[in-house]
């Protein structure tokens, strides 16, 4: 029962979304940077402290501590699972994002619609190694506009540009002639 739950609701179903009959291949499955799990971990630790405290206080206060601790642990687990399930995927044909635990949302953009990618890195992002992507496409109102907390954003930006180039969606890449 638990393994079914983990397979069905705690693992993003990325491979099911690939167009195998059109030879679509997975290039990168991007998870959020670890920093998104800090808040749920801190709230979970606080919840655990309330549960432990419940063993050392009078019974009426103990039930209150167990209740508060349980709610905090459930909230932390739900937020962490939600972050785990939010994935940004790059294939040789498109980029897409899958998010949600019980109800899922999927937003897709073909590589030929990617006009511009802006990579924003805050000071904390530069220090810890994450950034935020802002996509601009021919259709400005899409579900794949901003992807937050992307690890190694510069490398991923280059990988996306490489896939766009390989797909022949930009002009032919030419090297500058060397002076030698």
C-alpha positions as CSV (number, residue, x, y, z in Angstrom):
1,X,0.0,0.0,0.0
2,X,2.8,2.4,1.0
3,X,4.9,1.6,-2.1
4,X,1.8,2.2,-4.3
5,X,1.3,5.6,-2.7
6,X,5.0,6.5,-3.2
7,X,5.0,5.4,-6.8
8,X,1.7,7.1,-7.6
9,X,1.7,10.3,-5.6
10,X,5.3,10.9,-4.3
11,X,7.1,10.3,-7.6
12,X,6.7,12.7,-10.6
13,X,5.5,10.8,-13.6
14,X,8.0,12.3,-16.1
15,X,8.5,9.4,-18.5
16,X,4.8,9.0,-19.1
17,X,4.7,12.4,-20.6
18,X,7.4,11.8,-23.2
19,X,6.4,11.4,-26.8
20,X,8.4,8.2,-27.3
21,X,6.7,7.5,-30.7
22,X,8.2,10.8,-32.0
23,X,11.6,9.9,-30.5
24,X,11.4,12.5,-27.8
25,X,14.2,12.0,-25.3
26,X,14.8,13.3,-21.8
27,X,17.7,15.7,-21.6
28,X,17.4,16.9,-18.0
29,X,14.9,16.5,-15.2
30,X,15.5,19.5,-13.0
31,X,14.5,19.4,-9.3
32,X,14.4,22.5,-7.1
33,X,17.5,23.6,-5.3
34,X,17.8,22.2,-1.7
35,X,17.1,25.7,-0.3
36,X,13.3,25.2,-0.9
37,X,13.3,22.5,1.7
38,X,14.8,24.7,4.5
39,X,11.5,26.2,5.6
40,X,9.6,22.8,5.7
41,X,12.5,21.3,7.6
42,X,12.5,24.1,10.2
43,X,8.7,23.9,10.6
44,X,9.0,20.1,10.9
45,X,11.7,20.4,13.6
46,X,9.4,22.8,15.5
47,X,6.6,20.3,15.2
48,X,8.8,17.5,16.5
49,X,9.8,19.7,19.4
50,X,6.1,20.2,20.2
51,X,5.5,16.5,20.1
52,X,8.4,15.7,22.4
53,X,7.3,18.5,24.7
54,X,3.9,16.8,24.9
55,X,5.5,14.0,26.9
56,X,6.9,16.3,29.6
57,X,3.9,18.5,30.4
58,X,0.5,17.9,32.2
59,X,-2.0,15.8,30.2
60,X,-4.2,18.6,29.0
61,X,-1.3,20.7,27.8
62,X,0.3,17.5,26.3
63,X,-2.7,16.9,24.0
64,X,-2.4,20.5,22.9
65,X,1.3,20.0,22.2
66,X,0.6,16.8,20.3
67,X,-2.0,18.5,18.2
68,X,0.1,21.5,17.3
69,X,3.1,19.3,16.7
70,X,1.1,17.0,14.4
71,X,-0.3,19.9,12.4
72,X,3.2,21.4,12.0
73,X,4.6,18.1,10.9
74,X,1.8,17.5,8.4
75,X,2.2,21.0,6.9
76,X,6.0,20.5,6.6
77,X,5.6,17.1,5.0
78,X,3.0,18.5,2.5
79,X,5.2,21.5,1.5
80,X,8.3,19.3,1.1
81,X,6.3,16.8,-1.0
82,X,4.9,19.6,-3.1
83,X,8.4,21.0,-3.8
84,X,9.7,17.5,-4.6
85,X,6.9,17.0,-7.1
86,X,7.5,20.3,-8.9
87,X,9.8,19.4,-11.8
88,X,11.1,21.3,-14.8
89,X,11.9,19.0,-17.7
90,X,14.0,19.6,-20.8
91,X,13.7,17.3,-23.7
92,X,15.1,17.4,-27.2
93,X,11.7,18.8,-28.4
94,X,10.2,20.9,-25.6
95,X,10.4,22.2,-22.1
96,X,7.7,21.4,-19.6
97,X,6.8,21.7,-15.9
98,X,4.9,19.2,-13.9
99,X,3.7,20.2,-10.4
100,X,1.2,19.0,-7.8
101,X,0.7,16.0,-5.6
102,X,-2.9,14.8,-5.9
103,X,-4.0,17.1,-8.7
104,X,-1.3,17.8,-11.2
105,X,-0.7,20.6,-13.5
106,X,1.5,20.3,-16.6
107,X,2.6,23.3,-18.8
108,X,4.5,22.7,-22.0
109,X,6.4,24.9,-24.4
110,X,7.9,23.6,-27.7
111,X,11.6,24.7,-28.1
112,X,10.6,26.6,-31.2
113,X,8.4,28.9,-29.1
114,X,11.2,29.9,-26.7
115,X,12.2,33.4,-27.7
116,X,14.1,34.5,-24.7
117,X,15.2,33.2,-21.3
118,X,16.1,35.6,-18.5
119,X,18.1,34.1,-15.6
120,X,17.7,36.1,-12.3
121,X,20.1,35.4,-9.5
122,X,19.7,37.1,-6.2
123,X,22.7,37.5,-3.8
124,X,21.6,34.5,-1.9
125,X,21.1,32.6,-5.1
126,X,24.6,33.5,-6.3
127,X,26.1,32.4,-3.0
128,X,24.1,29.1,-2.7
129,X,24.0,28.3,-6.5
130,X,20.4,28.8,-7.6
131,X,18.5,31.1,-9.8
132,X,15.1,31.8,-11.3
133,X,14.2,31.4,-15.0
134,X,11.8,33.7,-16.8
135,X,10.7,32.4,-20.2
136,X,9.3,34.6,-22.9
137,X,7.6,33.0,-25.8
138,X,5.5,33.9,-28.8
139,X,2.4,33.4,-26.7
140,X,3.0,35.6,-23.7
141,X,0.2,34.1,-21.5
142,X,1.5,30.6,-20.8
143,X,1.8,28.4,-17.8
144,X,5.5,28.1,-18.1
145,X,6.6,31.7,-17.5
146,X,8.7,31.5,-14.3
147,X,10.6,28.6,-12.8
148,X,12.0,29.4,-9.4
149,X,14.9,27.9,-7.4
150,X,16.7,26.2,-10.3
151,X,20.1,24.8,-9.3
152,X,23.1,25.7,-11.5
153,X,21.0,28.1,-13.6
154,X,23.8,29.2,-16.0
155,X,24.6,25.6,-16.9
156,X,20.9,24.8,-17.5
157,X,20.5,28.0,-19.6
158,X,23.4,26.8,-21.8
159,X,21.9,23.4,-22.1
160,X,18.5,24.8,-23.2
161,X,20.3,27.1,-25.8
162,X,22.2,24.0,-27.0
163,X,19.0,22.0,-27.4
164,X,17.4,24.9,-29.3
165,X,20.4,25.1,-31.6
166,X,20.5,21.3,-32.1
167,X,16.9,21.3,-33.1
168,X,17.8,23.8,-35.8
169,X,15.4,26.5,-34.5
170,X,18.0,29.3,-34.6
171,X,20.3,30.3,-37.4
172,X,23.3,28.1,-38.1
173,X,26.0,28.5,-35.4
174,X,29.1,30.0,-36.9
175,X,32.5,30.3,-35.2
176,X,34.5,33.4,-35.4
177,X,37.5,33.0,-37.6
178,X,40.7,32.7,-35.6
179,X,43.5,35.1,-36.2
180,X,46.3,32.8,-36.5
